[in-house]
C-alpha cells in the first residue's frame, strides 16, 4: 500500500461535528413526526398504514376525509387582519399557525390567539405535532417585552401562552418563561394568563421558576394514554408528565392538562386515564380533542371519534372530579370560547361560568401574593 493511500485513509469512521453540521444544513429534518428516535421495544405497528413500503416511492394511504362535524371556519375578517398585523409587527410566533390549529379562523376573528415563545423550532419530534423540529436559534431575551406589548395592544381579557421545547437550554427556557409572565402581568394587569409548558426535562427547580411567576393557569399536556405514549411523545415520559401536573396543583395554581383521541387509543383506555389522572394529580381542568394528522409524515389517524363519545368523556371527567372538562372534536388545549355566557348552550354556559370562577379565584390569589411580597 502506498504512503499516499495510507495518508488519505480516514482515522475514524465517526464524522466530525462540522461535517455533521454541513450534512444537516443540506438535508434538514422533516417537520415533526420523527418517531424513529424512540429507542426501545415497539409499542404498535404502523406497517398497515403504508403500501409498497420497500419501493423507492412508497404509496402512502391518503389522509382520511373529515366528517361533517369537523368542519372549521376559514380565517378572515377585520379582527383577524388586525391581530395578524400585531403579531407580525412584534415578530411573534403563534401555535395557531405553527401547529395548523383548526380553530385559528374562529379564534383570530374574535381577537384571541395563543402566543408561542422561545422561537418556532422545537428540539423534540413528537409524532403528532406540526411545529418544526431541529436546532433552534439562540434564545431571544427581548421576546418577553414584545409579547407583553402585543397582548396589551390586543386588549385581551384572557391570554394563552405556550412554547416549543428547548432541551438545548440549561434551564429549558424557564427563565424566559418567568420573564414573559411577569412582563404580561405588568403591562396587562387586567388580563388573566394561561400558560402551557413542556416537562422542562423533569427539573424541579426549573418548574419552580415558572410556578413562582404565578400565572393564573399553568398547564402541561399529557397528550395520550400511557400505552401510546412512546410512539406519540418519544422524547417524553408519561410518569414525568404526571409528576409535573401534580406539582403544579400542589403549588396552589389552577392546573390543566389535555389529551387527544383518534390516534390509536381505545375508549376504555381513555376512561381509565381520566380516572387515574384525577386520582394522581387532582388537576382542575381537562380538555379532550380529536387528533388531526397534519401531514403524511406524521402518525396516522386511527379513527374519527363521534361527538356522542366526546360527551361521554366529558361526563366521565366531571364524575371523576375535574372542575372543568372541555371535550369535543375541535377542542384544543388552548381553546377557550369567548362568547357571552347567555349565548351558550346550557353545557357550554356551565363550562364558561366555571372557567370564569377559576380564573377570578386565581387572579385574586395572585394579587394577594403580590401584596404579601
Secondary structure, 3 states (H helix, E strand, C coil): CCHHHHHHCCCCCCCCHHHHHHHHHHCCCCCCCCHHHCCCCCCCCCHHHEECCCCCCCEECCCCCCCHHHCCCCCCCHHHHHHHHHHHHCCCEEHHHHCCCCCHHHHHHCCCCEEEECCCEECCCCCCCCCEECCCCCCCCCHHHHHHHHHHHHCCCEEEEEECCCCCCCCCCHHHHHHHHHHHHHHCCCCEEEEECCCHHHCHHHHHHHHHCCCCEEECCCECCHHHHHHHCCCCCHHHHHHHHHHHHHCCCEEEEEEEECCCCCHHHHHHHHHHHHHHHCCCEEEEEECCCCCCCCCCCCCCCCHHHHHHHHHHHHHHCCCEEEECCCCCCCCCCCCCHHHCCHHHHHHHHHHHHHHHHHHHHHHHHHHHC
